[in-house]
Amino acid sequence: MVFSLAVVALVEAVNQLGNTTLNMRREGEVRERLRSLLLENTRLPMPTSLQADTQKVEEGDVLFTIVRKPLTGLANRDGAELQGLFAVRVMAEWREGTEAQQAVAETWVFPPLFQSQGR
């Protein structure tokens, strides 16, 4: 009887370890794609309007939402308003079994920094 309980506990532990490993691998893949989409969207031309630019990308069972919007109301130490800064945010939503999962990556970008200079 004790041996049977030990075997069942061992099988359960191995099963939990396998599930945890799969979840970590899946989350790592999603986070890597988040970083990739974030990098891609910081290099694109920014919207010219003051409205947020939202794009949805579905890859498999993961929905990525990309929001690019101008930052306003920021000033430097001298009090001068900072112009031309944008916020880029990428959100991922997916399900692991019955649980909803979400991950977010975001940054600010100054587009002229990435424009090529004519020489």
KOLVODREN-144059 format. One record per residue: residue in one letter; x, y, z of N, C-alpha, C, O, CB in turn. Coordinates in steps of 0.1 Angstrom, whole numbers, padded with zeros to 4 digits. Glycine has a CB too. Layout:
# residues N
+--------+-------+-------+-------+-------+-------+-------+-------+-------+-------+-------+-------+-------+-------+-------+-------+
: residu :   nxx :   nyy :   nzz :  caxx :  cayy :  cazz :   cxx :   cyy :   czz :   oxx :   oyy :   ozz :  cbxx :  cbyy :  cbzz :
+--------+-------+-------+-------+-------+-------+-------+-------+-------+-------+-------+-------+-------+-------+-------+-------+
:      A :     X :     Y :     Z :     X :     Y :     Z :     X :     Y :     Z :     X :     Y :     Z :     X :     Y :     Z :
...
+--------+-------+-------+-------+-------+-------+-------+-------+-------+-------+-------+-------+-------+-------+-------+-------+
***
This chain:
# residues 119
+--------+-------+-------+-------+-------+-------+-------+-------+-------+-------+-------+-------+-------+-------+-------+-------+
: residu :   nxx :   nyy :   nzz :  caxx :  cayy :  cazz :   cxx :   cyy :   czz :   oxx :   oyy :   ozz :  cbxx :  cbyy :  cbzz :
+--------+-------+-------+-------+-------+-------+-------+-------+-------+-------+-------+-------+-------+-------+-------+-------+
:      M :  0008 : -0012 :  0000 :  0000 :  0000 :  0000 :  0009 :  0013 :  0000 :  0006 :  0022 : -0008 : -0009 :  0000 :  0012 :
:      V :  0019 :  0013 :  0009 :  0028 :  0025 :  0009 :  0035 :  0026 : -0004 :  0037 :  0038 : -0009 :  0037 :  0023 :  0021 :
:      F :  0039 :  0015 : -0010 :  0046 :  0016 : -0022 :  0037 :  0022 : -0033 :  0042 :  0030 : -0042 :  0051 :  0002 : -0027 :
:      S :  0025 :  0018 : -0034 :  0015 :  0023 : -0043 :  0014 :  0038 : -0042 :  0014 :  0046 : -0052 :  0002 :  0017 : -0042 :
:      L :  0013 :  0043 : -0030 :  0012 :  0058 : -0027 :  0024 :  0065 : -0032 :  0023 :  0076 : -0038 :  0009 :  0061 : -0012 :
:      A :  0036 :  0059 : -0029 :  0048 :  0065 : -0034 :  0049 :  0066 : -0049 :  0054 :  0076 : -0054 :  0060 :  0058 : -0028 :
:      V :  0045 :  0056 : -0056 :  0045 :  0056 : -0070 :  0035 :  0066 : -0076 :  0039 :  0073 : -0085 :  0041 :  0041 : -0076 :
:      V :  0023 :  0067 : -0070 :  0014 :  0077 : -0075 :  0019 :  0091 : -0073 :  0018 :  0100 : -0081 :  0000 :  0075 : -0068 :
:      A :  0025 :  0094 : -0061 :  0031 :  0107 : -0058 :  0042 :  0110 : -0068 :  0043 :  0121 : -0073 :  0036 :  0107 : -0044 :
:      L :  0050 :  0100 : -0071 :  0061 :  0102 : -0081 :  0056 :  0105 : -0095 :  0061 :  0114 : -0101 :  0070 :  0090 : -0081 :
:      V :  0046 :  0098 : -0099 :  0040 :  0101 : -0112 :  0034 :  0115 : -0113 :  0035 :  0122 : -0123 :  0029 :  0090 : -0115 :
:      E :  0027 :  0119 : -0102 :  0021 :  0132 : -0101 :  0032 :  0143 : -0102 :  0030 :  0153 : -0109 :  0013 :  0134 : -0089 :
:      A :  0043 :  0141 : -0095 :  0054 :  0150 : -0095 :  0060 :  0152 : -0109 :  0063 :  0163 : -0113 :  0065 :  0146 : -0085 :
:      V :  0062 :  0141 : -0115 :  0068 :  0141 : -0129 :  0058 :  0148 : -0139 :  0063 :  0155 : -0147 :  0071 :  0126 : -0134 :
:      N :  0045 :  0145 : -0137 :  0035 :  0152 : -0145 :  0035 :  0167 : -0143 :  0035 :  0174 : -0153 :  0021 :  0146 : -0143 :
:      Q :  0036 :  0171 : -0131 :  0036 :  0185 : -0128 :  0049 :  0192 : -0134 :  0048 :  0203 : -0139 :  0035 :  0188 : -0113 :
:      L :  0060 :  0185 : -0132 :  0072 :  0190 : -0138 :  0071 :  0192 : -0153 :  0076 :  0202 : -0159 :  0084 :  0181 : -0134 :
:      G :  0066 :  0182 : -0160 :  0064 :  0183 : -0174 :  0055 :  0194 : -0178 :  0058 :  0202 : -0188 :  0058 :  0170 : -0180 :
:      N :  0044 :  0196 : -0171 :  0034 :  0207 : -0174 :  0041 :  0221 : -0172 :  0039 :  0230 : -0180 :  0022 :  0206 : -0165 :
:      T :  0049 :  0222 : -0161 :  0056 :  0234 : -0158 :  0066 :  0237 : -0169 :  0067 :  0249 : -0173 :  0063 :  0234 : -0145 :
:      T :  0073 :  0227 : -0174 :  0083 :  0229 : -0184 :  0076 :  0234 : -0197 :  0081 :  0243 : -0204 :  0091 :  0216 : -0186 :
:      L :  0065 :  0228 : -0201 :  0058 :  0232 : -0213 :  0053 :  0246 : -0212 :  0054 :  0254 : -0221 :  0046 :  0222 : -0215 :
:      N :  0048 :  0250 : -0200 :  0043 :  0263 : -0198 :  0054 :  0273 : -0199 :  0052 :  0284 : -0205 :  0036 :  0264 : -0185 :
:      M :  0065 :  0270 : -0193 :  0077 :  0280 : -0194 :  0082 :  0281 : -0208 :  0086 :  0292 : -0212 :  0088 :  0275 : -0185 :
:      R :  0082 :  0270 : -0216 :  0087 :  0271 : -0229 :  0077 :  0279 : -0238 :  0082 :  0287 : -0246 :  0088 :  0256 : -0235 :
:      R :  0065 :  0277 : -0236 :  0054 :  0285 : -0243 :  0055 :  0300 : -0240 :  0055 :  0308 : -0249 :  0040 :  0279 : -0240 :
:      E :  0057 :  0303 : -0227 :  0058 :  0317 : -0223 :  0071 :  0323 : -0229 :  0070 :  0335 : -0233 :  0058 :  0318 : -0208 :
:      G :  0081 :  0316 : -0229 :  0094 :  0321 : -0235 :  0092 :  0324 : -0250 :  0097 :  0334 : -0255 :  0105 :  0310 : -0233 :
:      E :  0085 :  0315 : -0257 :  0083 :  0317 : -0272 :  0074 :  0330 : -0274 :  0077 :  0338 : -0283 :  0076 :  0305 : -0278 :
:      V :  0064 :  0332 : -0265 :  0055 :  0344 : -0267 :  0063 :  0356 : -0263 :  0062 :  0366 : -0270 :  0043 :  0342 : -0257 :
:      R :  0072 :  0356 : -0253 :  0080 :  0367 : -0249 :  0090 :  0371 : -0260 :  0092 :  0383 : -0263 :  0087 :  0365 : -0236 :
:      E :  0096 :  0361 : -0266 :  0105 :  0363 : -0277 :  0098 :  0370 : -0289 :  0103 :  0379 : -0295 :  0112 :  0350 : -0282 :
:      R :  0086 :  0366 : -0292 :  0078 :  0372 : -0303 :  0074 :  0386 : -0299 :  0074 :  0395 : -0307 :  0066 :  0363 : -0306 :
:      L :  0071 :  0388 : -0286 :  0068 :  0402 : -0281 :  0080 :  0411 : -0284 :  0078 :  0422 : -0289 :  0065 :  0402 : -0266 :
:      R :  0092 :  0407 : -0280 :  0104 :  0415 : -0283 :  0106 :  0418 : -0297 :  0109 :  0429 : -0301 :  0116 :  0408 : -0277 :
:      S :  0103 :  0408 : -0306 :  0105 :  0409 : -0320 :  0095 :  0419 : -0326 :  0099 :  0428 : -0334 :  0104 :  0396 : -0327 :
:      L :  0083 :  0418 : -0322 :  0072 :  0428 : -0327 :  0075 :  0442 : -0322 :  0073 :  0452 : -0329 :  0058 :  0423 : -0322 :
:      L :  0080 :  0443 : -0309 :  0083 :  0456 : -0304 :  0095 :  0462 : -0312 :  0094 :  0474 : -0315 :  0087 :  0455 : -0289 :
:      L :  0105 :  0455 : -0315 :  0116 :  0460 : -0322 :  0112 :  0464 : -0337 :  0115 :  0475 : -0341 :  0127 :  0450 : -0323 :
:      E :  0104 :  0456 : -0343 :  0099 :  0459 : -0357 :  0091 :  0472 : -0356 :  0093 :  0480 : -0365 :  0090 :  0447 : -0362 :
:      N :  0083 :  0474 : -0346 :  0074 :  0485 : -0346 :  0080 :  0498 : -0342 :  0075 :  0509 : -0343 :  0062 :  0482 : -0338 :
:      T :  0092 :  0497 : -0336 :  0100 :  0509 : -0333 :  0107 :  0514 : -0345 :  0111 :  0526 : -0345 :  0110 :  0507 : -0321 :
:      R :  0109 :  0506 : -0355 :  0116 :  0510 : -0367 :  0107 :  0515 : -0378 :  0112 :  0520 : -0388 :  0124 :  0498 : -0372 :
:      L :  0094 :  0513 : -0377 :  0084 :  0517 : -0387 :  0082 :  0532 : -0386 :  0084 :  0538 : -0375 :  0071 :  0509 : -0386 :
:      P :  0078 :  0538 : -0397 :  0074 :  0553 : -0396 :  0063 :  0554 : -0386 :  0053 :  0546 : -0386 :  0070 :  0558 : -0410 :
:      M :  0064 :  0564 : -0377 :  0053 :  0566 : -0367 :  0041 :  0573 : -0373 :  0043 :  0580 : -0383 :  0059 :  0574 : -0356 :
:      P :  0030 :  0572 : -0367 :  0018 :  0578 : -0373 :  0019 :  0593 : -0372 :  0026 :  0599 : -0363 :  0005 :  0574 : -0365 :
:      T :  0013 :  0600 : -0382 :  0015 :  0615 : -0382 :  0004 :  0622 : -0374 :  0005 :  0633 : -0370 :  0014 :  0620 : -0397 :
:      S : -0007 :  0615 : -0371 : -0018 :  0621 : -0363 : -0015 :  0619 : -0348 : -0006 :  0611 : -0345 : -0032 :  0615 : -0367 :
:      L : -0023 :  0625 : -0340 : -0022 :  0624 : -0326 : -0030 :  0612 : -0320 : -0030 :  0610 : -0308 : -0026 :  0637 : -0319 :
:      Q : -0036 :  0605 : -0330 : -0044 :  0593 : -0326 : -0035 :  0581 : -0324 : -0025 :  0580 : -0331 : -0055 :  0591 : -0336 :
:      A : -0039 :  0572 : -0316 : -0032 :  0559 : -0314 : -0034 :  0551 : -0326 : -0045 :  0550 : -0332 : -0036 :  0552 : -0301 :
:      D : -0023 :  0544 : -0331 : -0024 :  0535 : -0342 : -0024 :  0521 : -0336 : -0014 :  0516 : -0330 : -0012 :  0537 : -0352 :
:      T : -0035 :  0513 : -0338 : -0036 :  0500 : -0332 : -0037 :  0490 : -0343 : -0044 :  0491 : -0353 : -0049 :  0499 : -0323 :
:      Q : -0030 :  0479 : -0341 : -0029 :  0468 : -0350 : -0031 :  0455 : -0343 : -0024 :  0453 : -0332 : -0016 :  0468 : -0359 :
:      K : -0038 :  0445 : -0348 : -0039 :  0432 : -0341 : -0033 :  0422 : -0351 : -0036 :  0421 : -0363 : -0054 :  0429 : -0338 :
:      V : -0025 :  0413 : -0345 : -0019 :  0402 : -0352 : -0022 :  0389 : -0345 : -0019 :  0388 : -0333 : -0004 :  0404 : -0354 :
:      E : -0028 :  0379 : -0352 : -0031 :  0367 : -0346 : -0021 :  0356 : -0352 : -0020 :  0354 : -0364 : -0046 :  0362 : -0348 :
:      E : -0014 :  0350 : -0343 : -0004 :  0339 : -0347 : -0007 :  0327 : -0339 : -0005 :  0326 : -0327 :  0011 :  0344 : -0345 :
:      G : -0013 :  0317 : -0346 : -0018 :  0305 : -0338 : -0028 :  0308 : -0329 : -0039 :  0314 : -0332 : -0006 :  0298 : -0331 :
:      D : -0027 :  0305 : -0316 : -0037 :  0308 : -0306 : -0033 :  0321 : -0298 : -0039 :  0323 : -0287 : -0038 :  0296 : -0297 :
:      V : -0023 :  0328 : -0302 : -0019 :  0340 : -0295 : -0023 :  0353 : -0303 : -0021 :  0354 : -0315 : -0004 :  0340 : -0293 :
:      L : -0030 :  0362 : -0296 : -0034 :  0375 : -0302 : -0025 :  0386 : -0297 : -0024 :  0388 : -0285 : -0049 :  0378 : -0299 :
:      F : -0018 :  0392 : -0306 : -0009 :  0403 : -0303 : -0016 :  0416 : -0307 : -0021 :  0417 : -0318 :  0005 :  0402 : -0311 :
:      T : -0016 :  0425 : -0298 : -0021 :  0439 : -0300 : -0010 :  0449 : -0299 : -0003 :  0450 : -0289 : -0033 :  0442 : -0290 :
:      I : -0008 :  0456 : -0310 :  0003 :  0466 : -0311 : -0003 :  0480 : -0311 : -0012 :  0483 : -0319 :  0012 :  0464 : -0324 :
:      V :  0001 :  0488 : -0302 : -0004 :  0502 : -0301 :  0008 :  0511 : -0302 :  0017 :  0510 : -0294 : -0012 :  0504 : -0287 :
:      R :  0007 :  0521 : -0311 :  0017 :  0531 : -0313 :  0010 :  0544 : -0312 :  0001 :  0547 : -0319 :  0025 :  0529 : -0327 :
:      K :  0015 :  0552 : -0302 :  0009 :  0565 : -0300 :  0019 :  0576 : -0296 :  0029 :  0573 : -0290 : -0003 :  0564 : -0290 :
:      P :  0016 :  0588 : -0300 :  0025 :  0599 : -0296 :  0025 :  0602 : -0281 :  0014 :  0601 : -0275 :  0022 :  0612 : -0304 :
:      L :  0036 :  0605 : -0276 :  0037 :  0609 : -0262 :  0036 :  0625 : -0261 :  0042 :  0632 : -0268 :  0050 :  0605 : -0255 :
:      T :  0027 :  0629 : -0253 :  0025 :  0644 : -0251 :  0026 :  0648 : -0237 :  0025 :  0639 : -0228 :  0011 :  0648 : -0257 :
:      G :  0029 :  0660 : -0235 :  0030 :  0665 : -0221 :  0043 :  0662 : -0214 :  0044 :  0664 : -0202 :  0019 :  0660 : -0213 :
:      L :  0053 :  0659 : -0221 :  0066 :  0656 : -0215 :  0076 :  0668 : -0217 :  0076 :  0674 : -0228 :  0073 :  0643 : -0221 :
:      A :  0083 :  0671 : -0207 :  0092 :  0683 : -0208 :  0106 :  0678 : -0203 :  0107 :  0669 : -0195 :  0087 :  0695 : -0200 :
:      N :  0116 :  0685 : -0208 :  0130 :  0683 : -0203 :  0133 :  0691 : -0190 :  0124 :  0697 : -0185 :  0141 :  0686 : -0214 :
:      R :  0145 :  0690 : -0186 :  0148 :  0697 : -0173 :  0146 :  0712 : -0174 :  0143 :  0719 : -0164 :  0163 :  0694 : -0169 :
:      D :  0148 :  0718 : -0186 :  0146 :  0732 : -0188 :  0132 :  0736 : -0190 :  0129 :  0748 : -0191 :  0154 :  0736 : -0200 :
:      G :  0123 :  0726 : -0190 :  0109 :  0729 : -0192 :  0104 :  0730 : -0206 :  0092 :  0732 : -0209 :  0105 :  0742 : -0185 :
:      A :  0113 :  0727 : -0216 :  0109 :  0727 : -0230 :  0102 :  0714 : -0233 :  0106 :  0703 : -0229 :  0121 :  0729 : -0239 :
:      E :  0090 :  0715 : -0240 :  0083 :  0703 : -0243 :  0090 :  0694 : -0253 :  0096 :  0699 : -0263 :  0069 :  0707 : -0250 :
:      L :  0090 :  0681 : -0250 :  0097 :  0672 : -0259 :  0088 :  0668 : -0271 :  0076 :  0664 : -0268 :  0102 :  0659 : -0251 :
:      Q :  0093 :  0669 : -0283 :  0085 :  0666 : -0295 :  0090 :  0654 : -0301 :  0101 :  0650 : -0300 :  0086 :  0678 : -0305 :
:      G :  0081 :  0647 : -0308 :  0084 :  0635 : -0316 :  0087 :  0622 : -0309 :  0092 :  0613 : -0315 :  0097 :  0639 : -0324 :
:      L :  0083 :  0621 : -0297 :  0084 :  0608 : -0289 :  0071 :  0600 : -0291 :  0060 :  0606 : -0290 :  0088 :  0611 : -0274 :
:      F :  0073 :  0587 : -0292 :  0062 :  0578 : -0294 :  0063 :  0567 : -0284 :  0074 :  0562 : -0280 :  0060 :  0573 : -0308 :
:      A :  0052 :  0562 : -0279 :  0051 :  0550 : -0271 :  0047 :  0538 : -0280 :  0037 :  0539 : -0287 :  0041 :  0551 : -0259 :
:      V :  0054 :  0527 : -0279 :  0050 :  0515 : -0286 :  0048 :  0504 : -0275 :  0057 :  0501 : -0267 :  0061 :  0510 : -0296 :
:      R :  0036 :  0498 : -0276 :  0032 :  0487 : -0266 :  0027 :  0475 : -0274 :  0019 :  0477 : -0282 :  0022 :  0493 : -0256 :
:      V :  0032 :  0464 : -0270 :  0028 :  0451 : -0276 :  0023 :  0442 : -0265 :  0030 :  0439 : -0255 :  0039 :  0444 : -0284 :
:      M :  0010 :  0438 : -0267 :  0004 :  0429 : -0257 :  0001 :  0416 : -0263 : -0004 :  0415 : -0275 : -0009 :  0436 : -0251 :
:      A :  0003 :  0405 : -0256 :  0000 :  0392 : -0261 : -0011 :  0385 : -0252 : -0010 :  0387 : -0239 :  0013 :  0383 : -0262 :
:      E : -0020 :  0379 : -0257 : -0031 :  0372 : -0250 : -0032 :  0358 : -0255 : -0034 :  0356 : -0268 : -0044 :  0380 : -0250 :
:      W : -0033 :  0348 : -0247 : -0034 :  0334 : -0251 : -0040 :  0327 : -0239 : -0041 :  0332 : -0228 : -0021 :  0328 : -0256 :
:      R : -0043 :  0314 : -0241 : -0049 :  0306 : -0230 : -0040 :  0294 : -0228 : -0035 :  0287 : -0238 : -0063 :  0301 : -0234 :
:      E : -0037 :  0291 : -0216 : -0030 :  0279 : -0212 : -0040 :  0270 : -0205 : -0043 :  0272 : -0193 : -0017 :  0282 : -0202 :
:      G : -0046 :  0260 : -0212 : -0057 :  0252 : -0206 : -0069 :  0261 : -0204 : -0074 :  0266 : -0214 : -0053 :  0246 : -0193 :
:      T : -0073 :  0263 : -0192 : -0085 :  0271 : -0190 : -0081 :  0285 : -0185 : -0090 :  0294 : -0182 : -0094 :  0265 : -0179 :
:      E : -0068 :  0288 : -0183 : -0064 :  0301 : -0177 : -0060 :  0310 : -0188 : -0052 :  0307 : -0197 : -0052 :  0298 : -0168 :
:      A : -0065 :  0323 : -0188 : -0061 :  0333 : -0197 : -0047 :  0338 : -0193 : -0045 :  0341 : -0181 : -0071 :  0345 : -0197 :
:      Q : -0038 :  0340 : -0202 : -0025 :  0345 : -0200 : -0023 :  0358 : -0207 : -0029 :  0360 : -0218 : -0014 :  0334 : -0204 :
:      Q : -0014 :  0366 : -0202 : -0012 :  0379 : -0209 :  0003 :  0383 : -0206 :  0008 :  0381 : -0195 : -0021 :  0390 : -0204 :
:      A :  0009 :  0389 : -0216 :  0023 :  0395 : -0214 :  0023 :  0408 : -0222 :  0016 :  0410 : -0232 :  0033 :  0384 : -0219 :
:      V :  0032 :  0417 : -0217 :  0032 :  0430 : -0223 :  0047 :  0434 : -0224 :  0055 :  0432 : -0215 :  0025 :  0441 : -0214 :
:      A :  0050 :  0441 : -0235 :  0063 :  0447 : -0237 :  0061 :  0461 : -0242 :  0053 :  0463 : -0251 :  0073 :  0439 : -0247 :
:      E :  0068 :  0471 : -0237 :  0066 :  0485 : -0242 :  0079 :  0493 : -0241 :  0088 :  0490 : -0233 :  0055 :  0492 : -0234 :
:      T :  0080 :  0503 : -0249 :  0091 :  0512 : -0249 :  0087 :  0526 : -0255 :  0076 :  0527 : -0261 :  0103 :  0506 : -0257 :
:      W :  0096 :  0536 : -0253 :  0094 :  0548 : -0260 :  0104 :  0549 : -0271 :  0115 :  0543 : -0270 :  0096 :  0560 : -0250 :
:      V :  0101 :  0556 : -0282 :  0110 :  0557 : -0293 :  0110 :  0571 : -0299 :  0100 :  0578 : -0299 :  0106 :  0547 : -0304 :
:      F :  0122 :  0575 : -0303 :  0124 :  0588 : -0310 :  0127 :  0585 : -0325 :  0139 :  0582 : -0328 :  0135 :  0597 : -0303 :
:      P :  0117 :  0585 : -0334 :  0119 :  0580 : -0348 :  0131 :  0586 : -0355 :  0138 :  0578 : -0363 :  0107 :  0582 : -0356 :
:      P :  0135 :  0598 : -0354 :  0146 :  0603 : -0362 :  0159 :  0596 : -0358 :  0169 :  0596 : -0366 :  0148 :  0618 : -0359 :
:      L :  0160 :  0590 : -0347 :  0172 :  0583 : -0343 :  0175 :  0571 : -0352 :  0186 :  0567 : -0354 :  0170 :  0577 : -0328 :
:      F :  0164 :  0566 : -0359 :  0166 :  0554 : -0367 :  0165 :  0557 : -0382 :  0166 :  0548 : -0390 :  0156 :  0544 : -0364 :
:      Q :  0163 :  0570 : -0385 :  0163 :  0573 : -0399 :  0177 :  0575 : -0405 :  0186 :  0580 : -0398 :  0155 :  0587 : -0402 :
:      S :  0179 :  0570 : -0417 :  0192 :  0570 : -0423 :  0195 :  0585 : -0427 :  0186 :  0592 : -0433 :  0193 :  0561 : -0435 :
:      Q :  0207 :  0589 : -0425 :  0212 :  0602 : -0429 :  0218 :  0601 : -0443 :  0226 :  0593 : -0446 :  0222 :  0607 : -0418 :
:      G :  0214 :  0611 : -0452 :  0220 :  0611 : -0465 :  0234 :  0616 : -0465 :  0237 :  0627 : -0459 :  0212 :  0620 : -0475 :
:      R :  0244 :  0609 : -0471 :  0258 :  0613 : -0471 :  0263 :  0615 : -0484 :  0274 :  0619 : -0486 :  0267 :  0603 : -0463 :
+--------+-------+-------+-------+-------+-------+-------+-------+-------+-------+-------+-------+-------+-------+-------+-------+
***
